[in-house]
Amino acid sequence: MIKITLKDGIIKEYQKGVTIREVAESISAGLARAALAGEVDGRVTELDFKLETDCKLNLLTFEDEGGRLAYRHTASHVLAQAVKRLYPDAKLAIGPAIDSGFYYDFEREKPFSSEELASIEKEMEKIIKEDLKLERFVLPRNEAIKFMEEKSEPYKVELIKDLPENEEISFYKQGDFTDLCAGPHLSGTGKLKAVKLLSVAGAYWRGNEKNKMLQRIYGTAFPKKSQIDEYLFRLEEAKKRDHRKLGRELDLFDILDEGPGFPFFMPKGMVLRNLLEDFWRSEHKKAGYQEIKTPVILNKELWLRSGHWDTYKENMYTVDIDEQEFAIKPMNCPGGILVFKRKLHSYRDLPQRMGELGLVHRHELSGALHGLMRVRCFTQDDAHIFMTPEQITDEIVGVINLIDDFYKVFGFKYNVELSTRPENSIGSDEMWELSTQGLKKALDLKGIKYTVNEGDGAFYGPKIDFHLEDSIGRTWQCGTIQLDMNLPERFDLGYIGPDGEKHRPVMIHRVVFGSIERFIAILTEHFAGAFPTWLSPVQVKILPLVDKHHDYAYEIKKLLEAENVRVEVDVRNEKIGYKIREAQMEKTPYMLVIGDKELEGRLVSVRSRKDGDLGTISPEQFAEKISYEIKNKLK
């Protein structure tokens, strides 16, 4: 007999060799039907996996990430099988599950058309109805290579040759189709209920632009068709909210051909950007931060010392100055460290909180660029906190509180993720353990629920990530808190303790917005361009009906500007309906209409972007109303 510890902590005994499916069946028929995969001691595997020793077992449904990935990974294999049935000459590359669905890359001379996608989708539905069993088998390296060579699949052969010598090489067979894959998968294709192919895009083999361009077919899969319909609705909604489109329409920002990945901000976009930066400065000053500015270019020796050169060299822009190699900074932290290192600090001086709106540059492949979401230069709202080990918990809690306060202002809900040591990390096991436990202690103290993302920390320390949820349910990773005991060691940082001896400080790296540019893109899509009044580049449009109303319109403009309200007057010789429609298209929060009645009574007719006609009031009353809304940052 073996002991299996279930998710709720209950321990049950089973005969050695019991499958995960049999465990699910022993608990309830409903769970057995819903279960898609199992997580055994942290590793996701199939329901047919046999349990041979004592273990921890989580039964995964579509509500669990591991369950969704197994479900959609199976859908990617069904896609590949359908393509090979219809177009046998197509060569297979890779086909993983992703957050929103799955994709598969193919080499094919002729591009896939929309009509062919429809045919492939129909073939996938046939394969699902056939309910083909997915059977896993393993081959030695030489046999695996020969197997894929005989199938004329050069990309699979390359993948096998690149696997480590001791790697188990596994395949999955379903009917007439076999694919190289580590799994996990569903037990049969019939477990899939609803699939939808979405688009085709180009993708370089292995993400390298020097390699051949393949065709990537994207799709998604859900247990119910209604969930597909809901997902497609969200996709359409996302298209309407695309920040690239709205950025041009609202004249906020753009990416021009002369600077791929290097954004341009227009006057109205700068209003929005400056409001965010002013808010950032104000809140950080209250929280005890000092603002610094460090150079954009620093010498190679600094980046070697920090470890960035070995980790980020491929993404760094370099330049030779006076026969010495320099790099344009991809991160702000080494500059912040140099600022701290200039002076010898006492323990009484700590913590030192240094904030910087620092411009960084990172080389991204052209195919990865995406409006303001993925650029080659961006401003990080960085801060670096230098502290004693005893101050770790209080400082992390302080950063968590600050990030929470920020996100509440914009109306964002969020979830939290703790990321642990990655493979390409620096520092000792002891340092990493201390850092990770420091973050966990702060989260537990705050009572915050979090998930653990194994191996996704920064190369110098573990981190807490904040994932925002926008108005249509998408999540975006923005804020992060990274606890670092490695860089203070590398740069020999120190402070004088109460004992008069030199001690090593601990360092926090953290951002709230993340990237100012990306946060603006997220806000644009979250609000669909209709920013809250306090963030709107133009807060009020005054719309006089005819020429004789112009003087009064400018009088009101002067009154509102005295209250720091951003106002424009539309004096064009156009019908009032046209002016109102245009102001609404520009997402202006308020329109003030002025005609004979308003002029005579010294009033304004107020029209709200959100609530329509609000009636007639005095300019002073309106100024008081909008000033309150702006001051309190109402949404």
C-alpha positions as CSV (number, residue, x, y, z in Angstrom):
1,M,0.0,0.0,0.0
2,I,1.1,3.6,-0.6
3,K,-0.1,6.8,1.1
4,I,-1.4,9.6,-1.2
5,T,-1.8,13.1,0.2
6,L,-4.6,14.9,-1.6
7,K,-5.0,18.7,-2.1
8,D,-7.1,19.2,1.0
9,G,-4.5,17.5,3.2
10,I,-6.4,14.2,3.5
11,I,-4.2,11.1,3.3
12,K,-5.6,8.0,1.7
13,E,-4.1,4.6,1.2
14,Y,-4.1,2.8,-2.2
15,Q,-2.6,-0.3,-3.7
16,K,0.8,0.4,-5.3
17,G,0.4,0.9,-9.0
18,V,-3.0,2.7,-8.8
19,T,-3.5,5.2,-11.6
20,I,-4.5,8.8,-11.1
21,R,-7.8,8.1,-12.8
22,E,-8.6,5.4,-10.4
23,V,-7.9,7.7,-7.5
24,A,-10.3,10.3,-9.0
25,E,-12.9,7.6,-9.4
26,S,-12.6,6.5,-5.8
27,I,-13.4,10.0,-4.7
28,S,-16.4,10.7,-6.9
29,A,-17.8,10.0,-10.3
30,G,-18.1,13.8,-11.0
31,L,-14.5,14.4,-10.2
32,A,-13.4,11.5,-12.4
33,R,-15.4,13.1,-15.3
34,A,-14.0,16.5,-14.7
35,A,-10.3,15.5,-14.1
36,L,-8.0,16.1,-17.0
37,A,-4.6,15.5,-15.5
38,G,-2.8,15.0,-12.2
39,E,0.0,16.9,-10.4
40,V,2.3,14.4,-8.7
41,D,4.7,16.0,-6.3
42,G,4.6,19.2,-8.4
43,R,4.9,17.5,-11.8
44,V,1.9,17.5,-14.1
45,T,1.2,14.1,-15.8
46,E,-1.6,12.1,-17.4
47,L,-4.5,10.4,-15.7
48,D,-3.1,6.9,-16.7
49,F,0.1,7.5,-14.8
50,K,0.7,4.8,-12.2
51,L,1.6,5.9,-8.6
52,E,4.2,3.6,-7.2
53,T,5.4,5.5,-4.0
54,D,4.0,7.8,-1.3
55,C,3.2,11.2,-2.9
56,K,1.2,14.4,-3.0
57,L,-1.5,14.4,-5.6
58,N,-3.6,17.2,-7.0
59,L,-6.4,16.2,-9.4
60,L,-6.5,18.9,-12.1
61,T,-9.6,20.1,-14.0
62,F,-10.0,22.8,-16.6
63,E,-10.1,25.4,-13.7
64,D,-6.5,24.5,-13.0
65,E,-3.6,25.8,-15.1
66,G,-2.1,22.3,-15.4
67,G,-5.5,20.9,-16.5
68,R,-6.0,23.6,-19.1
69,L,-2.5,23.1,-20.5
70,A,-3.0,19.3,-20.9
71,Y,-6.4,20.0,-22.6
72,R,-5.0,22.6,-25.0
73,H,-1.8,20.6,-25.7
74,T,-4.0,17.7,-26.8
75,A,-5.8,20.2,-29.1
76,S,-2.5,21.2,-30.7
77,H,-1.8,17.6,-31.5
78,V,-5.3,17.2,-33.1
79,L,-4.5,20.3,-35.2
80,A,-1.2,18.8,-36.3
81,Q,-3.0,15.5,-37.2
82,A,-5.6,17.3,-39.2
83,V,-3.0,19.3,-41.2
84,K,-1.1,16.2,-42.0
85,R,-4.2,14.4,-43.1
86,L,-5.2,17.2,-45.4
87,Y,-1.7,18.5,-46.4
88,P,0.8,15.5,-46.1
89,D,3.7,17.6,-47.4
90,A,3.5,20.0,-44.5
91,K,6.4,19.7,-42.1
92,L,5.9,19.7,-38.3
93,A,7.8,22.0,-36.0
94,I,6.4,22.7,-32.5
95,G,2.9,22.9,-31.0
96,P,2.6,24.0,-27.4
97,A,-0.3,25.1,-25.3
98,I,-0.3,28.8,-24.3
99,D,-2.3,30.9,-21.9
100,S,-5.1,31.6,-24.2
101,G,-5.1,28.4,-26.3
102,F,-2.5,26.7,-28.4
103,Y,-0.6,26.9,-31.7
104,Y,1.4,24.7,-34.1
105,D,4.1,25.8,-36.5
106,F,4.3,24.2,-39.9
107,E,6.6,24.5,-42.9
108,R,4.6,24.7,-46.1
109,E,5.3,26.5,-49.3
110,K,1.8,27.8,-49.8
111,P,0.3,30.0,-47.1
112,F,-2.7,28.6,-45.3
113,S,-5.8,30.5,-46.4
114,S,-8.9,31.2,-44.4
115,E,-10.8,28.6,-46.4
116,E,-8.1,26.0,-45.5
117,L,-8.4,27.0,-41.8
118,A,-12.1,26.2,-42.0
119,S,-11.3,22.8,-43.6
120,I,-8.7,22.0,-41.0
121,E,-11.1,22.9,-38.2
122,K,-13.7,20.5,-39.7
123,E,-11.1,17.7,-39.8
124,M,-10.2,18.4,-36.2
125,E,-13.9,17.9,-35.3
126,K,-13.8,14.5,-37.1
127,I,-10.7,13.5,-35.1
128,I,-12.4,14.5,-31.9
129,K,-15.4,12.4,-32.8
130,E,-13.2,9.4,-33.5
131,D,-12.1,9.6,-29.8
132,L,-8.6,8.3,-30.6
133,K,-6.6,7.1,-27.6
134,L,-3.3,9.0,-26.9
135,E,-0.6,6.4,-26.3
136,R,2.8,7.3,-24.9
137,F,5.9,5.4,-25.8
138,V,9.7,6.0,-25.5
139,L,12.5,5.4,-27.9
140,P,16.3,5.4,-27.6
141,R,18.0,8.5,-29.2
142,N,19.2,6.7,-32.4
143,E,15.8,5.0,-33.0
144,A,14.0,8.3,-32.3
145,I,16.1,10.1,-34.9
146,K,15.6,7.3,-37.4
147,F,11.8,7.3,-36.7
148,M,11.5,11.0,-37.5
149,E,13.9,10.8,-40.5
150,E,11.7,8.1,-42.0
151,K,8.7,10.4,-41.6
152,S,10.6,13.2,-43.3
153,E,10.3,15.6,-40.3
154,P,13.6,17.5,-40.2
155,Y,12.5,19.9,-37.4
156,K,11.7,17.0,-35.1
157,V,15.1,15.4,-35.9
158,E,16.8,18.7,-35.0
159,L,14.9,18.9,-31.7
160,I,15.8,15.3,-30.8
161,K,19.5,15.9,-31.6
162,D,19.5,19.0,-29.3
163,L,18.1,17.1,-26.3
164,P,20.5,16.4,-23.4
165,E,22.1,12.9,-23.6
166,N,20.2,11.6,-20.5
167,E,16.8,13.0,-21.6
168,E,14.0,10.5,-22.0
169,I,12.6,10.8,-25.6
170,S,8.9,10.3,-25.6
171,F,6.2,10.2,-28.4
172,Y,2.4,10.3,-28.4
173,K,0.4,8.2,-30.9
174,Q,-3.2,8.9,-31.8
175,G,-4.6,6.8,-34.6
176,D,-2.5,7.4,-37.8
177,F,-0.6,10.3,-36.2
178,T,2.5,10.3,-34.0
179,D,4.4,13.3,-32.5
180,L,7.5,13.9,-30.5
181,C,6.3,15.3,-27.2
182,A,7.0,15.4,-23.5
183,G,3.3,15.6,-22.7
184,P,1.1,15.7,-20.7
185,H,-2.1,15.0,-22.6
186,L,-5.7,13.9,-22.2
187,S,-6.4,10.2,-22.5
188,G,-8.2,10.5,-25.8
189,T,-9.2,13.1,-28.4
190,G,-12.9,12.6,-27.5
191,K,-12.3,14.5,-24.2
192,L,-12.0,17.7,-26.3
193,K,-15.4,19.4,-26.6
194,A,-15.0,22.7,-28.4
195,V,-12.1,24.0,-30.6
196,K,-11.7,27.0,-32.7
197,L,-8.9,28.0,-35.1
198,L,-8.3,31.8,-34.9
199,S,-5.5,33.0,-37.2
200,V,-2.2,32.3,-39.1
201,A,1.0,34.2,-38.5
202,G,4.6,34.0,-39.5
203,A,7.1,32.7,-36.9
204,Y,10.8,32.1,-37.3
205,W,12.0,28.6,-36.4
206,R,13.1,28.7,-32.8
207,G,12.4,32.5,-32.7
208,N,15.6,33.2,-34.6
209,E,15.2,35.6,-37.5
210,K,18.1,33.9,-39.3
211,N,16.1,30.7,-39.5
212,K,13.3,29.8,-41.9
213,M,9.9,31.5,-41.6
214,L,7.2,29.0,-40.6
215,Q,3.4,29.3,-40.5
216,R,1.9,29.4,-37.1
217,I,-1.7,28.4,-36.8
218,Y,-3.3,29.7,-33.5
219,G,-6.4,28.2,-31.9
220,T,-8.2,27.8,-28.6
221,A,-10.1,25.1,-26.9
222,F,-12.7,25.0,-24.1
223,P,-15.0,22.4,-22.5
224,K,-18.1,24.2,-23.7
225,K,-19.0,26.0,-26.9
226,S,-20.5,28.8,-24.9
227,Q,-17.0,29.4,-23.4
228,I,-15.6,29.7,-27.0
229,D,-18.3,32.2,-27.8
230,E,-17.5,34.2,-24.7
231,Y,-13.8,34.1,-25.6
232,L,-14.4,35.2,-29.2
233,F,-16.5,38.1,-27.9
234,R,-13.6,39.2,-25.6
235,L,-11.3,39.0,-28.6
236,E,-13.6,41.3,-30.6
237,E,-13.8,43.6,-27.7
238,A,-10.0,43.6,-27.4
239,K,-9.7,44.6,-31.1
240,K,-11.9,47.6,-30.5
241,R,-9.7,48.5,-27.5
242,D,-6.4,47.9,-29.3
243,H,-4.1,50.7,-27.9
244,R,-2.3,51.0,-31.2
245,K,-5.5,51.9,-33.0
246,L,-6.8,54.2,-30.2
247,G,-3.3,55.8,-29.8
248,R,-3.5,57.1,-33.4
249,E,-7.2,58.0,-33.3
250,L,-6.9,60.0,-30.1
251,D,-3.5,61.4,-31.2
252,L,-1.7,60.1,-28.1
253,F,1.2,58.0,-29.4
254,D,2.5,56.1,-32.4
255,I,5.3,53.9,-33.6
256,L,6.8,55.2,-36.9
257,D,8.7,53.3,-39.6
258,E,11.8,55.4,-38.9
259,G,12.0,54.0,-35.3
260,P,10.6,50.4,-35.0
261,G,10.1,49.7,-31.4
262,F,10.9,53.3,-30.3
263,P,7.6,55.1,-29.4
264,F,6.7,58.7,-30.2
265,F,4.4,60.6,-27.8
266,M,2.2,63.4,-29.2
267,P,1.2,66.5,-27.1
268,K,-2.0,64.8,-25.7
269,G,-0.1,61.6,-25.0
270,M,2.5,63.7,-23.1
271,V,-0.4,65.1,-20.9
272,L,-1.4,61.6,-20.0
273,R,2.2,60.5,-19.4
274,N,3.1,63.5,-17.3
275,L,0.0,63.0,-15.2
276,L,1.1,59.5,-14.4
277,E,4.6,60.6,-13.6
278,D,3.5,63.5,-11.4
279,F,1.2,61.1,-9.5
280,W,4.1,58.7,-9.2
281,R,6.4,61.4,-7.8
282,S,3.8,62.7,-5.4
283,E,3.0,59.2,-3.9
284,H,6.7,58.2,-3.7
285,K,7.6,61.4,-1.9
286,K,4.9,60.7,0.7
287,A,6.3,57.1,1.1
288,G,9.8,58.4,1.9
289,Y,11.5,57.9,-1.5
290,Q,14.2,60.2,-2.9
291,E,14.4,60.6,-6.7
292,I,17.6,60.1,-8.6
293,K,18.7,60.1,-12.2
294,T,21.5,57.8,-13.6
295,P,23.2,57.8,-17.0
296,V,21.8,55.9,-20.0
297,I,25.3,54.7,-21.0
298,L,27.8,53.0,-18.7
299,N,30.9,51.0,-19.3
300,K,31.1,47.3,-20.0
301,E,33.0,46.6,-16.8
302,L,29.9,47.7,-14.7
303,W,27.6,45.3,-16.6
304,L,30.1,42.4,-16.2
305,R,30.3,43.1,-12.5
306,S,26.5,43.2,-12.1
307,G,26.0,40.0,-14.2
308,H,23.8,41.7,-16.8
309,W,26.5,41.2,-19.5
310,D,26.4,37.4,-19.2
311,T,22.6,37.3,-18.9
312,Y,21.4,40.1,-21.2
313,K,24.3,40.6,-23.7
314,E,22.1,39.6,-26.6
315,N,19.5,42.2,-25.8
316,M,21.9,45.1,-25.0
317,Y,22.9,47.9,-27.4
318,T,26.6,48.7,-27.2
319,V,28.8,51.6,-28.4
320,D,32.5,52.4,-28.4
321,I,33.7,55.6,-26.7
322,D,37.4,56.5,-26.5
323,E,38.3,53.0,-27.6
324,Q,36.3,51.5,-24.6
325,E,33.1,49.5,-24.9
326,F,30.0,50.9,-23.3
327,A,26.4,49.6,-23.1
328,I,23.1,51.5,-23.2
329,K,21.5,50.4,-19.9
330,P,18.9,47.6,-20.1
331,M,18.2,48.1,-16.4
332,N,18.6,50.8,-13.8
333,C,19.8,48.8,-10.8
334,P,23.6,49.1,-11.3
335,G,23.3,52.9,-11.6
336,G,21.3,53.0,-8.3
337,I,23.9,50.8,-6.7
338,L,26.6,53.3,-7.7
339,V,24.6,56.2,-6.2
340,F,24.4,54.3,-2.8
341,K,28.1,53.2,-2.9
342,R,29.3,56.9,-3.2
343,K,29.0,57.3,0.6
344,L,29.6,55.2,3.7
345,H,26.3,54.8,5.4
346,S,25.4,54.2,9.0
347,Y,22.6,51.8,10.0
348,R,20.8,54.9,11.2
349,D,20.6,56.1,7.5
350,L,18.8,52.9,6.4
351,P,16.5,52.2,4.7
352,Q,17.5,54.3,1.8
353,R,14.7,54.4,-0.8
354,M,15.8,55.7,-4.2
355,G,13.3,56.1,-7.0
356,E,14.1,56.6,-10.7
357,L,12.0,57.1,-13.8
358,G,14.8,55.5,-15.9
359,L,14.9,55.1,-19.6
360,V,16.2,51.7,-20.6
361,H,16.9,50.0,-24.0
362,R,16.6,46.3,-24.8
363,H,16.8,44.8,-28.2
364,E,13.7,42.8,-29.1
365,L,13.2,40.8,-32.3
366,S,11.1,42.7,-34.8
367,G,8.5,40.0,-34.8
368,A,8.0,40.4,-31.0
369,L,7.4,44.2,-31.1
370,H,3.8,45.2,-30.3
371,G,2.8,48.8,-30.0
372,L,3.7,50.1,-26.5
373,M,3.3,46.6,-25.0
374,R,6.7,45.4,-26.4
375,V,9.1,48.1,-27.3
376,R,12.9,48.6,-27.6
377,C,13.1,51.6,-25.2
378,F,10.9,52.3,-22.2
379,T,10.8,54.1,-18.9
380,Q,10.8,51.9,-15.8
381,D,9.4,53.4,-12.6
382,D,12.2,51.8,-10.7
383,A,13.2,52.1,-7.1
384,H,15.9,50.5,-5.1
385,I,15.8,50.2,-1.4
386,F,18.9,49.5,0.6
387,M,18.3,48.2,4.1
388,T,19.5,46.1,7.0
389,P,18.4,42.4,7.2
390,E,16.1,43.3,10.1
391,Q,14.2,45.8,7.9
392,I,13.3,43.3,5.1
393,T,9.8,42.4,6.2
394,D,8.7,46.0,7.0
395,E,10.1,47.3,3.7
396,I,8.5,44.6,1.6
397,V,5.2,45.2,3.3
398,G,5.6,48.9,2.6
399,V,6.1,48.3,-1.1
400,I,3.1,46.0,-1.2
401,N,0.9,48.7,0.5
402,L,2.2,51.3,-2.0
403,I,1.5,49.1,-5.0
404,D,-2.0,48.3,-3.6
405,D,-2.8,52.0,-3.2
406,F,-1.7,52.7,-6.8
407,Y,-3.8,50.0,-8.3
408,K,-6.9,51.0,-6.4
409,V,-6.8,54.5,-7.9
410,F,-7.1,53.0,-11.4
411,G,-9.7,50.4,-10.3
412,F,-7.6,47.3,-11.0
413,K,-8.0,44.0,-9.2
414,Y,-4.9,41.9,-9.1
415,N,-3.5,38.5,-8.2
416,V,0.0,37.8,-6.8
417,E,2.7,35.3,-7.8
418,L,5.9,34.4,-6.0
419,S,8.7,33.4,-8.5
420,T,11.6,31.3,-7.3
421,R,15.2,30.7,-8.3
422,P,15.8,30.3,-12.1
423,E,18.4,28.0,-13.6
424,N,20.7,30.9,-14.8
425,S,21.0,32.5,-11.4
426,I,23.9,33.9,-9.4
427,G,24.5,33.6,-5.6
428,S,24.5,30.9,-3.0
429,D,21.7,28.5,-2.0
430,E,21.7,30.1,1.4
431,M,21.2,33.6,0.0
432,W,18.3,32.4,-2.2
433,E,16.6,30.6,0.7
434,L,16.8,33.7,2.9
435,S,15.5,35.9,0.2
436,T,12.6,33.6,-0.7
437,Q,11.6,33.2,2.9
438,G,11.7,37.0,3.4
439,L,9.2,37.5,0.6
440,K,7.0,34.7,1.8
441,K,7.0,36.1,5.4
442,A,5.8,39.5,4.1
443,L,3.0,38.0,2.0
444,D,1.9,35.9,4.9
445,L,1.9,38.9,7.2
446,K,-0.3,40.8,4.8
447,G,-2.6,37.7,4.4
448,I,-2.2,37.8,0.7
449,K,-3.1,34.7,-1.3
450,Y,-0.4,33.9,-3.9
451,T,0.7,31.2,-6.3
452,V,4.3,30.0,-6.6
453,N,5.9,30.2,-10.1
454,E,8.9,27.9,-9.8
455,G,12.1,29.0,-11.5
456,D,10.9,32.3,-12.8
457,G,12.7,34.7,-10.5
458,A,15.2,37.3,-11.6
459,F,18.8,36.0,-12.1
460,Y,19.8,37.8,-8.9
461,G,16.9,37.1,-6.6
462,P,13.3,35.8,-6.1
463,K,10.4,38.1,-6.8
464,I,6.7,38.9,-6.1
465,D,4.8,39.8,-9.3
466,F,1.4,41.6,-9.4
467,H,-0.9,40.6,-12.3
468,L,-3.6,43.3,-13.0
469,E,-7.0,42.2,-14.3
470,D,-8.5,44.7,-16.8
471,S,-12.1,45.4,-17.7
472,I,-12.5,42.5,-20.1
473,G,-10.8,39.9,-17.8
474,R,-7.3,39.9,-19.3
475,T,-4.3,39.9,-16.9
476,W,-1.1,41.9,-17.2
477,Q,2.1,41.6,-15.1
478,C,3.1,45.1,-14.0
479,G,4.3,45.6,-10.4
480,T,7.2,43.5,-9.1
481,I,9.2,43.3,-5.9
482,Q,12.6,41.5,-6.1
483,L,14.7,40.8,-3.0
484,D,18.4,40.8,-3.7
485,M,21.3,39.7,-1.6
486,N,23.6,39.0,-4.5
487,L,24.3,42.4,-6.1
488,P,25.2,44.0,-2.7
489,E,27.8,41.3,-2.4
490,R,29.1,41.7,-6.0
491,F,29.5,45.5,-5.5
492,D,30.9,45.1,-2.0
493,L,28.2,47.4,-0.5
494,G,28.3,48.2,3.2
495,Y,27.0,50.1,6.1
496,I,28.4,50.6,9.6
497,G,26.3,48.8,12.2
498,P,25.6,49.5,15.9
499,D,28.8,47.5,16.6
500,G,31.0,49.9,14.6
501,E,31.7,47.1,12.0
502,K,30.9,47.0,8.3
503,H,27.8,45.0,7.4
504,R,26.3,44.0,4.1
505,P,22.9,45.7,3.2
506,V,20.0,43.9,1.5
507,M,18.5,45.4,-1.6
508,I,15.0,45.5,-3.0
509,H,14.3,46.2,-6.7
510,R,10.7,47.2,-7.4
511,V,8.4,48.8,-9.9
512,V,4.7,49.8,-9.7
513,F,3.7,50.7,-13.2
514,G,6.5,48.5,-14.6
515,S,7.0,50.3,-17.8
516,I,5.3,53.7,-18.2
517,E,4.7,53.0,-21.9
518,R,3.2,49.6,-21.3
519,F,1.1,50.9,-18.4
520,I,-0.3,53.6,-20.7
521,A,-1.1,50.9,-23.3
522,I,-2.9,48.8,-20.6
523,L,-4.9,51.9,-19.4
524,T,-5.8,52.7,-22.9
525,E,-7.3,49.3,-23.5
526,H,-8.8,49.0,-20.0
527,F,-10.7,52.2,-20.4
528,A,-11.1,51.8,-24.2
529,G,-9.6,55.3,-24.6
530,A,-12.3,56.9,-22.3
531,F,-9.9,57.8,-19.5
532,P,-11.2,59.0,-16.1
533,T,-11.6,62.7,-16.1
534,W,-8.4,63.3,-14.1
535,L,-6.4,61.4,-16.7
536,S,-8.1,62.7,-19.9
537,P,-5.8,64.9,-22.0
538,V,-8.8,67.2,-22.7
539,Q,-11.4,67.2,-19.9
540,V,-13.9,69.7,-21.3
541,K,-15.0,70.8,-24.8
542,I,-17.0,74.0,-24.9
543,L,-19.3,74.0,-27.9
544,P,-20.8,77.4,-28.8
545,L,-23.6,77.3,-31.3
546,V,-22.8,80.4,-33.3
547,D,-20.3,83.3,-33.4
548,K,-22.1,85.5,-30.9
549,H,-21.6,82.8,-28.2
550,H,-17.8,82.7,-28.7
551,D,-16.8,85.4,-26.1
552,Y,-18.9,83.7,-23.4
553,A,-17.3,80.4,-24.3
554,Y,-13.8,81.8,-23.8
555,E,-14.9,83.4,-20.6
556,I,-15.9,80.0,-19.3
557,K,-12.6,78.5,-20.6
558,K,-10.7,81.1,-18.5
559,L,-12.8,80.3,-15.4
560,L,-12.1,76.5,-15.8
561,E,-8.4,76.9,-16.5
562,A,-8.0,78.9,-13.3
563,E,-9.1,75.7,-11.6
564,N,-6.5,73.7,-13.6
565,V,-9.1,72.1,-15.8
566,R,-7.9,71.2,-19.4
567,V,-10.3,72.9,-21.8
568,E,-10.7,73.3,-25.5
569,V,-13.3,75.6,-27.3
570,D,-14.7,74.4,-30.7
571,V,-15.5,77.5,-32.7
572,R,-15.7,75.8,-36.1
573,N,-18.7,76.7,-38.2
574,E,-20.3,73.2,-37.9
575,K,-23.6,72.0,-36.6
576,I,-23.8,71.3,-32.9
577,G,-24.7,67.6,-33.4
578,Y,-21.5,67.1,-35.4
579,K,-19.4,68.8,-32.7
580,I,-21.0,66.7,-30.0
581,R,-20.4,63.5,-32.0
582,E,-16.8,64.4,-32.6
583,A,-16.2,65.3,-29.0
584,Q,-17.6,61.9,-28.0
585,M,-15.4,60.1,-30.6
586,E,-12.5,61.9,-28.9
587,K,-13.6,60.4,-25.6
588,T,-14.0,63.9,-24.0
589,P,-15.5,63.5,-20.5
590,Y,-17.6,66.7,-20.6
591,M,-19.2,68.9,-23.3
592,L,-20.6,72.4,-22.4
593,V,-23.1,73.6,-25.0
594,I,-23.7,77.3,-25.2
595,G,-26.7,78.8,-27.1
596,D,-28.9,81.9,-26.6
597,K,-30.6,80.6,-23.4
598,E,-27.2,79.8,-21.8
599,L,-25.7,83.2,-22.8
600,E,-28.7,85.1,-21.5
601,G,-28.9,83.2,-18.2
602,R,-25.1,83.0,-17.8
603,L,-25.4,79.2,-17.7
604,V,-24.0,76.1,-19.5
605,S,-25.8,73.0,-20.8
606,V,-23.7,70.0,-19.5
607,R,-23.3,66.8,-21.5
608,S,-21.4,63.9,-20.0
609,R,-19.6,61.3,-22.1
610,K,-20.9,58.6,-19.7
611,D,-24.4,59.9,-18.6
612,G,-25.6,62.0,-21.5
613,D,-27.5,65.3,-20.9
614,L,-27.1,66.5,-17.3
615,G,-29.1,69.7,-17.6
616,T,-28.2,73.4,-17.2
617,I,-26.1,74.8,-14.4
618,S,-23.9,77.8,-13.7
619,P,-20.2,77.7,-14.9
620,E,-19.2,78.0,-11.2
621,Q,-21.2,75.0,-10.2
622,F,-19.7,72.9,-13.0
623,A,-16.2,74.1,-12.1
624,E,-16.8,72.9,-8.5
625,K,-18.2,69.5,-9.7
626,I,-15.4,68.7,-12.1
627,S,-12.7,70.0,-9.7
628,Y,-14.0,67.6,-7.0
629,E,-14.0,64.7,-9.6
630,I,-10.4,65.5,-10.6
631,K,-9.0,66.0,-7.1
632,N,-10.5,62.7,-5.9
633,K,-9.5,60.8,-9.0
634,L,-13.0,59.4,-9.5
635,K,-13.3,56.7,-12.1
